[in-house]
């Protein structure tokens, strides 16, 4: 799946080996997308919803929801999408937001700085442990291969290189604007944001971790945005270094088939921005001069 300011697109390889694509233009929220902090919260919410939508669409196209293997091609169920998104969001807030704070409180750690450093370390440990556990699955490792293919394809497009597997393989599978880097920055920014809360009572502790989440997400998004625009400066390199290391866990070297799917997703997204819907099963023509 690929997403740009005004559109998103996705591609999937069907059981017969062909590649199918879908693309949509995003709702026009130009005013909100220009507002610092607010645009980060908006982007996070859209990413969760679109990611779920794309996965359900891909499963239908592959025939994972059809015993015959033919696939329904219907895309997704609105009710199922809403339920999946809500459950995923609740688990994320509980596991990465509230659980580390609750464990730190239960350990009796006191003092705003010490409390938040311990909480941040636990949050980082939960994140790394979760990713390492996921990487034990062969299916997830293949997903990580697609993740690497996305990054390498974006690099190639940004450098004006032909979108072909042989040329794309020359690029790094890590990318400074990756959501993995965003997660790591969330851990760091949360420590700074929560210092102001100190070591509160249980009700205030839980409430603050939930209510401050949009603030932390907004600040982290701005940091990622800054790093992406200043990749060659020392500040940009400092901000991207931890996330780049973490991406070694969440990406794998892709095969040519995965790169071809990533290219199809990018071209579908570009076509949507140009208000041209690509034929099903065929990649759309690349829009010259589009901004990545």
N, C-alpha and C positions, 0 to 999 in steps of 0.2 A: 504494500500500500504506500502511496505517496500523497503528500498534502502540501499545497501552496496557499498563498494568501486568499485566493478567490475560488479555489477548487480542490477536489481530491479525486484520486483515481486508484483503482486496484486491478490486479491481474491474478489469474489462477490457471494452473495447468490442469486440464481435464484428464480423465482416465484414459482417453484415447490419444493423449499426447499433445493435443491442440491447446493453444492459449486463448483464454477469453478475458475480456476486460469490461470494466464498468467505470463510469465517472459521473460526477455531479458537481455543479457549482454550489459553493457555500452561500448561505444567506448573507445579504449585504449588511454588514455591521461596520462599515468603513470608519464611522466616528469612534466606535469603541475600540477598534483595532489600532488606533493611533494613540490611545491613552495609556501611558505607563502604568504598570501594576495590573490595571483592569484587563489589558490585552493578554497578560499571562494567565489569569484565571480563566478567561474565555477560551484561550488556546488549549488549556488543560482539559476543560470540560468537553470541548469539541473532539479532542484527541481520544478521550475515553469512549465517547459515543461512536465516533467514526471507526475506531479500531474494532469495536464489537460488531458494528454493522458490516465491516469488510470481512471479518472472519466468518460470520454467519452466511454472508453472500457466497464466499469461496466454498464453504462446506456444501451449500446447495448446488453450486455449479459442478463440483467434483462428484456429486451424487452421494455424499456422506449421509444425507438425510433420506435417501431412497434405497431400499434393499435391492432394487433392480440395477442400481449403479447408473441409471440414466440421468439423475439429477432433476430437480424440479425447476431450476432456473428462476424461481420466483423471488429470490433475493433473501428476504428476512421477514420475520414476524415482528410487528411493532410491539406487541405485548412482551414477547420473549426478549426483544432488545432492551426494553425499559427495565425488565426484571433483572436481566444479566448485568446491566450497567449499574443499577442500584446495589445489587449484591456485591459486585466487584469493588465499588466505591466504599461500601461499608467495611468490607474485609481489609481494604488498604488503609483506611483511617484507623481501624482497630489494631491491626498488626504493626503498622509503621508509625502511627501517631500516638495512640493511647498506651499500648502495651509497654514500650520502653519507659515511658514516664511512670506508669504504675509499678513496674519492677524497681525503678530507682527509688520511688517513694517507699516501697515495701522494704528496701534494703536500709532505710533510715539515713540516707545521704542528706546532708544539710548544707546550707549556703547556696546562694543563687549560681555562682560560678561552678562550684564543684558539682552541684546537682545537675546542671545542664551539660557539663562535660561528660559525666557518667551516662546521662540519658542519651547524649549524642553518640557515645561509644556503643551503647546497647543498640541504638537504632541502626548504626552502621553494621553491627554484627548481625542483626536480624536480616538486613538487606543482603549482605554478602552470603550469609547462610542460605537464604532463600534462593539466590541465584545459583549457588554451588549445587544445591539440591536439585534444582531444575535441570542443570547441565548433565545430570546423571542419566536422563532420559534420552534415548536415541532420537525420538520424535522431536524433542525440544532442541537438540543439537542441530537437527535439520532446519528448524525454524531460525536458529541463530545463523545458519548459513544464508538463509534468505535475508536476514538482517544485514549481514556483511555485503550481500549483493546490492541491496538498496544503497548503502553508503558508497560503495565503489562506483555505482552508476551515477549517483549525484555528483561525486567528484569529477567523473569524466564529463558530465554535462556542463559543470561549472568551468571546466578548462577547455571547453569547445572541442573535445575529442569525439571521434566517431563512436556511436553507441553500439559497439560490437564487442563480444566477449574477449577477444584477443587484446583489444586496446584497453578495455575496462580493467583487465587483470593487473595493469601496471599501477593501479591506485590503491591507497590504503583502505582497509575495510573499516577503519574508524573515522568518525566525523564529529567535528566540534559542536554541531547543533543537535546531536543525538539525544533522545529522551533519557538514555542511561546516564549521561552526564548531568542532565537535569535532576535526576533522583539523588545523585551524590551531592549536588549543590544544595538540595533541599535539606539534607542532613546538616550541612555546615551552617546554612542560613538559619535553620531552626534553633541551633544553639544560641546564636546571637539574639534572635527574636524572643526566645523564652527566658533569657536572663532578666528581662524587665519584669517578668512575672514572679521570679524568685522561687521559693519553695512553699507553694500555697497548700491549702486544705484539699482534700480529695475532690469535692465538687468543683472548686475553682481550677484545679489541675486538669481534670477531664474537659471542662468547658473551654479553657484557654487553648488546649491542644486542638480542639475542633475549630474554634472561632478564628484562631490565628493561622489556620491552614491556608486560606486564600492569600493572606499577607505574605506568608513564606513562599507560596507558589509564585506569586507575582514578582517578588524580589529575585527569586531563582531564575525565572524566565528572563528578566532583564539582564541578569549576569550572563546567561547563555547567549542572549542576543548580542551583548557587548563582545563576548569572546569570539563569536562567529564573525563579527565585523572587524576584529582586530587580531586575527590569528597570528600575524607576524610580529606583534609587539610583545614585550615581556609580560604585560598584564594579561593579554589574551592567552599566552602560553601557560601562565600560572593557573588561570581559571580552567583551562581545558586539560591540563596534565592529569589530575585525579580521574576525571571522567574518561579520558583516553585509556588509562590503565584499566578502568572498570569495563570498558568495552571489549577488552581482550577476553572477558568472560561471556559477554552477551553477543559476540559475533564469531563466526567461523568462516574459513575460506570457502566460498561457494563453488559449485560446479557450473559448467556452461548453461545447463538447463535453468538453474536458479537465476543466473545473470539475465537470461533472455526474458524471464518473467518480470524481473525488476525493470528492465528496459520498457517492456510493454506497459507496466504500471505508470512509469514516468511519462511516456508518450500519451497515454490516456488522460493523465492529469493536464498536460499541456494542451491537449485537444479541447478539454472542457473549458479551460481558460479562454480559448479562442472561439468558444461556443460552437464547436464542431464535435458531434458525437461520433466516435470511431465505430466502424462496423464490428459486430460481435465476432470475436475470434481473430481479429486483425489489429495490429498496433496502429495507432494514429500517426500521421506525419508529424515530425518535430516542428514546433513553432519557433522560427528563427527570432533571436533577440529577446526571448522571454526571460524575465528576471527570476533567478533561483532563490 
